[in-house]
Amino acid sequence: MKIIAPSILSADFSRLGEDIQAVENAGADWIHIDVMDGHFVPNITIGPMITEAVNRVTNLPLDVHLMIEQPDRYIADFVKAGADYISVHAEACTHLNRTVSLIRDLGARPGVALNPATPVSAVEWVLESLDFVLIMSVNPGFGGQSFIQNSIDRVRLLKQMIDRQNRTILIQVDGGVNASTIREISDAGVDSFVAGSAIFGSDDYKATIKELRAACR
């Protein structure tokens, strides 16, 4: 089944717990948490403390996307806070194999994220250690951006790479996912869809998630 993962970056932080419970009740599969440090990307968001608070108000898996420098320093804190899935950026990791192994050793499921200009071959030699790969379809740092169309070709290349290695690895896309773009993204081979403003900016979370899921099929 395709996975819909609302990104709380677009939620109303004055009522964050209510918004998270609302998307869970509306049929979301995961909760996506965008962590930004103001260095790797030009924005600062949240850390382990908010992640722990999110974990207390939902039963859904927490999908933590670390858009930060030196992620190894903080992985244990996010696992302790309740992260089920953790993705790090290939561009931020000097020793990617070591970082991926650390995530798994600490009890979370590891993923690697790739910026729009990073070739998918950057994960070829760590695929055997991954549960998922996150293709950024916008330049990371801010919500509400438009989908970069050549991300579809990158997904297809990644899918071919995974199939050649005969591995079961989820492909996730983050950025510009909405009812107009999700069908083509899904057809390219994507399993997990991060949607922020498309869901939290709508008047009816349940109807929007249902529309997204129907388009995936």
C-alpha positions as CSV (number, residue, x, y, z in Angstrom):
1,M,0.0,0.0,0.0
2,K,1.1,3.5,-0.7
3,I,2.2,5.5,2.3
4,I,0.9,9.1,2.9
5,A,3.1,11.0,5.3
6,P,1.9,14.5,6.3
7,S,4.8,16.8,7.1
8,I,4.2,18.8,10.2
9,L,6.4,21.6,8.8
10,S,3.1,22.9,7.3
11,A,1.0,22.3,10.5
12,D,-0.3,25.0,12.8
13,F,2.3,24.9,15.6
14,S,0.0,26.7,17.9
15,R,-2.2,23.6,17.9
16,L,0.3,21.0,16.8
17,G,-1.0,18.1,18.8
18,E,-4.5,18.7,17.5
19,D,-3.3,18.8,13.9
20,I,-1.4,15.6,14.3
21,Q,-4.3,13.8,15.8
22,A,-6.5,15.1,13.1
23,V,-4.4,13.8,10.3
24,E,-4.1,10.4,12.1
25,N,-7.8,10.2,12.3
26,A,-8.1,11.3,8.7
27,G,-6.1,8.2,7.5
28,A,-2.4,9.2,7.4
29,D,0.1,6.4,7.6
30,W,3.2,8.1,9.0
31,I,4.0,11.5,10.5
32,H,6.9,13.2,8.7
33,I,9.1,15.5,10.8
34,D,11.5,17.9,9.1
35,V,14.5,18.8,11.2
36,M,16.6,21.8,9.9
37,D,19.6,23.4,11.5
38,G,20.0,26.7,9.7
39,H,23.4,25.4,8.3
40,F,22.7,22.5,5.9
41,V,19.5,24.3,4.9
42,P,18.6,28.0,5.3
43,N,15.9,27.4,8.0
44,I,15.6,26.3,11.6
45,T,12.8,24.1,12.7
46,I,12.6,21.5,15.5
47,G,14.6,19.0,17.5
48,P,14.3,16.0,19.7
49,M,12.1,17.7,22.3
50,I,9.3,18.4,19.8
51,T,9.7,14.9,18.3
52,E,9.2,13.4,21.7
53,A,6.1,15.5,22.2
54,V,4.8,14.4,18.8
55,N,5.4,10.8,19.8
56,R,3.1,11.3,22.8
57,V,0.1,12.4,20.8
58,T,0.1,9.8,18.0
59,N,0.4,6.1,17.4
60,L,1.7,6.5,13.9
61,P,5.3,5.8,12.9
62,L,7.5,8.9,13.1
63,D,9.5,9.6,10.0
64,V,12.3,12.0,10.9
65,H,14.2,13.7,8.1
66,L,17.5,15.2,9.3
67,M,18.4,18.1,7.1
68,I,21.4,18.9,9.4
69,E,25.2,18.9,9.4
70,Q,26.9,16.2,11.5
71,P,23.8,14.1,11.9
72,D,25.7,11.4,13.8
73,R,25.8,13.7,16.9
74,Y,22.0,13.7,17.2
75,I,20.7,10.4,15.9
76,A,20.6,8.8,19.3
77,D,18.6,11.7,20.7
78,F,16.0,11.3,17.9
79,V,15.7,7.6,18.4
80,K,15.2,8.1,22.1
81,A,12.5,10.7,21.3
82,G,10.6,8.1,19.3
83,A,11.8,8.2,15.7
84,D,10.9,5.0,13.8
85,Y,12.5,6.0,10.5
86,I,15.4,8.4,10.2
87,S,16.8,9.7,6.9
88,V,20.1,11.6,6.6
89,H,21.4,13.4,3.6
90,A,24.2,11.9,1.6
91,E,25.6,15.4,1.1
92,A,26.0,15.8,4.9
93,C,27.6,12.5,5.7
94,T,31.4,12.1,5.3
95,H,31.1,8.4,6.2
96,L,27.6,7.4,5.0
97,N,27.9,3.7,5.7
98,R,28.8,4.4,9.3
99,T,25.9,6.8,9.8
100,V,23.4,4.4,8.2
101,S,24.7,1.6,10.5
102,L,24.4,3.8,13.5
103,I,20.7,4.5,12.8
104,R,20.0,0.7,12.6
105,D,22.1,-0.2,15.6
106,L,20.2,2.3,17.7
107,G,16.9,0.7,16.6
108,A,15.5,2.9,13.9
109,R,15.1,2.2,10.2
110,P,17.6,4.0,8.1
111,G,17.1,6.0,4.9
112,V,19.2,8.3,2.8
113,A,17.9,11.6,1.3
114,L,19.2,13.1,-1.9
115,N,19.0,16.8,-2.9
116,P,17.6,17.5,-6.4
117,A,21.1,18.0,-8.0
118,T,22.6,14.9,-6.3
119,P,22.9,11.8,-8.6
120,V,21.0,8.7,-7.4
121,S,24.2,6.8,-7.8
122,A,25.3,8.4,-4.5
123,V,23.3,5.6,-2.7
124,E,24.3,2.7,-4.9
125,W,26.8,1.2,-2.5
126,V,24.7,1.6,0.6
127,L,21.4,0.2,-0.7
128,E,22.0,-3.1,1.0
129,S,21.8,-1.3,4.3
130,L,18.8,0.9,3.7
131,D,15.0,0.6,4.3
132,F,14.2,3.6,2.1
133,V,15.6,6.4,-0.1
134,L,14.2,9.9,0.0
135,I,14.2,11.8,-3.3
136,M,13.9,15.5,-2.7
137,S,11.7,17.0,-5.4
138,V,12.3,20.6,-4.2
139,N,15.4,22.2,-2.8
140,P,15.1,21.6,0.9
141,G,14.5,24.2,3.5
142,F,11.0,25.5,3.1
143,G,7.5,24.1,2.5
144,G,5.1,25.0,-0.2
145,Q,7.6,24.8,-3.1
146,S,6.7,23.6,-6.6
147,F,7.6,20.1,-7.7
148,I,10.8,19.8,-9.8
149,Q,9.7,17.8,-12.8
150,N,13.0,16.0,-13.5
151,S,12.5,14.2,-10.2
152,I,10.4,11.7,-12.0
153,D,13.4,10.6,-14.1
154,R,15.5,10.4,-10.9
155,V,12.9,8.1,-9.3
156,R,12.9,5.9,-12.3
157,L,16.7,5.6,-12.3
158,L,16.6,4.8,-8.6
159,K,13.9,2.2,-9.1
160,Q,16.0,0.5,-11.8
161,M,19.0,0.5,-9.5
162,I,17.0,-1.1,-6.7
163,D,15.5,-3.7,-9.0
164,R,18.9,-4.6,-10.4
165,Q,20.1,-5.4,-6.9
166,N,16.8,-7.3,-6.2
167,R,16.2,-5.4,-3.0
168,T,13.0,-4.4,-1.2
169,I,13.6,-0.7,-0.5
170,L,10.9,2.0,-0.2
171,I,11.2,5.1,-2.4
172,Q,10.0,8.3,-0.8
173,V,9.4,11.7,-2.4
174,D,9.2,15.0,-0.6
175,G,8.4,18.3,-2.2
176,G,5.5,19.6,-4.2
177,V,3.4,16.5,-3.7
178,N,-0.3,17.2,-4.2
179,A,-3.4,15.9,-6.0
180,S,-2.1,17.2,-9.4
181,T,1.4,15.7,-9.2
182,I,1.0,12.5,-7.1
183,R,-0.3,10.1,-9.9
184,E,2.8,10.6,-12.1
185,I,5.1,10.3,-9.1
186,S,3.4,7.1,-8.0
187,D,3.5,5.6,-11.5
188,A,7.3,6.2,-11.5
189,G,7.6,3.8,-8.6
190,V,7.3,5.9,-5.4
191,D,6.0,4.1,-2.3
192,S,5.9,6.9,0.3
193,F,4.6,10.5,-0.3
194,V,5.5,13.4,2.0
195,A,2.8,16.1,1.7
196,G,2.8,19.2,3.8
197,S,0.8,22.2,2.6
198,A,-1.4,20.0,0.4
199,I,-2.8,18.4,3.5
200,F,-2.4,20.9,6.3
201,G,-3.4,23.7,3.9
202,S,-6.7,22.0,3.1
203,D,-10.0,22.5,4.8
204,D,-10.7,18.7,5.0
205,Y,-7.7,16.5,5.9
206,K,-9.7,13.3,5.4
207,A,-11.0,14.2,2.0
208,T,-7.5,15.4,0.9
209,I,-5.7,12.2,2.1
210,K,-8.4,10.1,0.4
211,E,-7.9,12.1,-2.8
212,L,-4.2,11.6,-2.7
213,R,-4.5,7.9,-2.0
214,A,-7.0,7.4,-4.8
215,A,-4.7,9.2,-7.2
216,C,-1.9,6.8,-6.2
217,R,-3.9,3.8,-7.3
